[in-house]
Amino acid sequence: MENNGKAQHNPKVGFISRIDFGSDGYRKAIVESAFEIFRKEGTHFNILVGGIISRDFWSELDDSVKTQMEKESEKKVKFKHLSNLSSKKRRAARKTELVEAYLKKAAKKLSSAIPTLTVTDPENSKKEKLVDLFITTSPAFDGEYGEKLAHFLADLRPDVRVWGHGGDRMLVKYVDKIIWALAPQKAVWMRGDYYSTAVERVIKDKIKQTTQNAPDVFAVGCFGSSINKPKGELAYRYVSIPNCSRIEETRVSENQIGVRVMEFPLDGSPYQVRTYSLKDVVSKELSFIVPPPRATQHQKKIIEVIKARGSATPGTLKYFLDIPPEKIVRELDLLKSKETRRKKGENWPGIGEFAGKKYYFDLEWIKHNLKYDLSNGNYAEDRIAVSGCIHSASTESDYTFLLKEFPLLILKHRTPTWVDSGDIMEGLKHGLDRKQEVLPGMNNNTIQEFFAAHCRGSVIFDVFKQRFGDAIAGKEIDKNGVAGTVDKALLRYIYRTGNHDTWVAEDGHIPLATFHQRLNEYLSDEIEKYLSSLKLPCANIRNIVRDHVTQTKFFTLPSGLQVSMQHPYMSRAKTTSIRPQEMLDYAKRHGCQIAIGANFHVSECVEEWDMNLGQCISMEIGTMKHGSDFERNKMKLVDQGVGFLRTLSSNQRIFMAESSFHGGPRIPPINNLDIVNKFIFDSYGVSPLPDFSAKSPV
């Protein structure tokens, strides 16, 4: 049924970068895998942000043209259609012809490598439409050749559209969002340790140069990283895009291989960014090689050694297989003679002998013919809600967002676990109460811990009521199964201390001991009252609650993924990805694939592939505050709100990670004097006291 111009599902956009056609890192299998992911996601359109070819391609093209022109010159080949030109112009025209012929041939190969996708028409579910692939080339990575090749590709494919050289603005229909895809203009980039440096440099250069309005989000390609950075600390949002090729050299700080998908909810809520990592698959690409038909047992063993090591000499094979050298040489010669195959269920590239008597699989065949298998359907899903630096009792914290919006977000994201990474309460150090940065009546650490417990308890209980109600709706209630339903409906709350929380240790108190006890009591009391109102008594509520409230710095998700919770006693840095990367380094040293951290009052999600752990994630979360005098006096802005993280993994290897950040509109801090004046006037008729404090801007 037609929908009169309105989408029936959230618009999705797919992103790839750095196909690097012509390089040793190019893999048709990676491109096919990327578009298979887009097909399953149902993306409305896809964007290739720079890197359609590599610098190796430039060199090969130039060498090919030079060689051909030298041959033609030696043979004194005449071209009638160029005979009316001067010698210099004739040579230039012939060179142009050869370049275009080379590029057209490459475009034809790419056209066959890039799958054509269709999707259900967003406006009419009975129709299919082609999924457009927008290409914006990079002057630094593609150059003039890449731009021309892209146009030749567009001539061959109705779904391919070439947009601005170096970047362009894309409209996401149905939500009216603008994505500004950016590819590097400049070829000189310094290698570095931090992923955000080069990405933000490209954005800053564009901001200085442009006369257009800001987009809703920048998408930066070519640097092989996966960053999701919300707006707040920075004046813009951005994502960076992984490479869609095997990384053969590090020009900047390339680490990521894969694709990204952005989903824009029709209700206007913040977009979700999904990273599909293909680096695990690429790292084991030789495992997809299948021995040729009628291979002998010795040949199969030889193939397995070469697959495991990448290459092998006869001596290496003798060491691992204990086969006589003459037998190994004979079997290798027979393998060299076997034809390559890429039929269903067959993946045989052939082998060759190279320098140093090393035997490899045929790289050119692997680049253009090998197929990957992404059919693993046994992925375990984990979902967590992430907060930090809520600073309960602070006049700057957004309690409306925490107590009203956050529970709804948890329900919407179907999250079973809430991770709260420190600074649970505001504390009293540095004279915060005397500076009027603590709520009235909260100038006591015990009361602050009570208040923090009630705030968390309110969020958890609101989520519980909705989930429990949904679980029993329309069903005959089994009183013997109440405990199991309570257990499933109750949010798992995991927290750790922050520096504000540990200030009380200087006075000989255990940080958050009161908070922990009070939160357990609050939840137990509220759940018992709620169940009693439904005439559903449950005797072991307190034990269930106790099992769902945990203070720790490390924990394990249901999938087996390990999580490190951090609250570094450090300040933020100008290079935005420094702290998330440092947290991830610390987490990985403890065997954790995920790092969750706070204290910097800024948000950013950074992903990195590790040799031992595979794809890893660091989610740095901001604060519930909209700022503080301390930060404003240092001209710092914050990222306010919470984050959500979802992963799909198999055997503790992450395949997909989805991140999103949510916050409330900026509001002024609570003015304690307003509360006092209302009390003294309403209670005693005393005239309001004058306010001499300087108001902070909203």
Buried (B, 14 or more C-beta within 10 A) or exposed (E): EEEEEEBBBBBBBBBBBBBBBBBBBBBBBBBBBBBBBBBEBBBBBBBBBBBBBBBBBBEBBBEBBEEBBEEBEEEEEEEEEBEEBEEEEBBEBBBEBBBBEBBBEBBEBBBEBBBEBEBBBBBBEEEEBBBBBBBBBBBBBBBEBBBBBBBBBBEEBEBBBBBBBBBBBBEBBBBEBBBBBBBBBEEEBEEEEBBBBBBBBBBEBBBEEEEEEBBBBBBBBBBBBBBBBBBBBBEBBBBBBBBBBBBEEEBBBBBBBBBBBBBBBEEEEBBBBBBBBBBBBBBEBBBBBBBBEEBEEBBEBBBBBBBEEEBBBBEBBBEBBEBEEEBBEEBBEBBEEBEBBBEEEBBBBBBBBEEEEBBBBBEEBBBBBBBBEBEEEEBBEBBBBBBBBBBBBBBBBBBEBBBBBBBEBBBEBEBBBBBBBBBBBBBBEEEBBEEBBBBBEBBBBEBBBBBBBBBBBBBBBBBBBBBBEEBBEEEEEEEEEBBEBBBEBBBBBBBBBBBBBBBBEEEEBEBBEBBBBBBBBBBBBBBBEBBEEEEBEBEEBBEBBBEBBEBEBBBEBEBEBBBBBBBBEEEBBEBBBBBBBBBBBBBBEEEBBBBBBBBBBBBBBBBBBBEEBBBBBBBBBBBBBBBBBEBEEEEBBBBBBBBBBBBBBBEBBBBBBBBBBBBBEBEEBBBBBEBBBEEBEEEEEEEEEEEEEEEBEE
